Amino acid sequence: MVDKPAIGNQGKRYSAEEKAEMFKFIAAYDSEHKRGGMKAASEKYGVSVVTLSNWKKKDQGPKKRKVKAKAKKTAPKKVVKTTAAPALSDMETPEAILNRLQAIRSEIHALESEYNTLKKKL
């Protein structure tokens, strides 16, 4: 009978000392070359870069959740001003607001019509 090759989760297991040696190599390489330590360690030790990255993440422990602040600071939103719309005042009446809304809707309708005709020409 012929022996069958191992199938499944039969990969090589590394001890903590071997992992520590690899990480020392990565740190030394990175301090000398600024970057590329994982790639060099992968080539030297025959371990995947993904595996090294997973080991590093596992050693850092679980991620801490950020607590949302009660008062959230946000950047002010950009306001798009049109020449047809007058500036808002605190004392505008509902009728004036309705008239502005209707004017804006008619302008949108006209722009959509223009867009559709230009689109057909293409």
Buried (B, 14 or more C-beta within 10 A) or exposed (E): EEEEEEEEEEEEEBEEEEBEBBBEBBEEBBEEEEEEBBEBBBEEBEBEEEBBEEBBEEEEEEEEEEEEEEEEEEEEEEEEEEEEEEEEEEEEEEEEEEEBEEEEEEEEEEEEEEEEEEEEEE
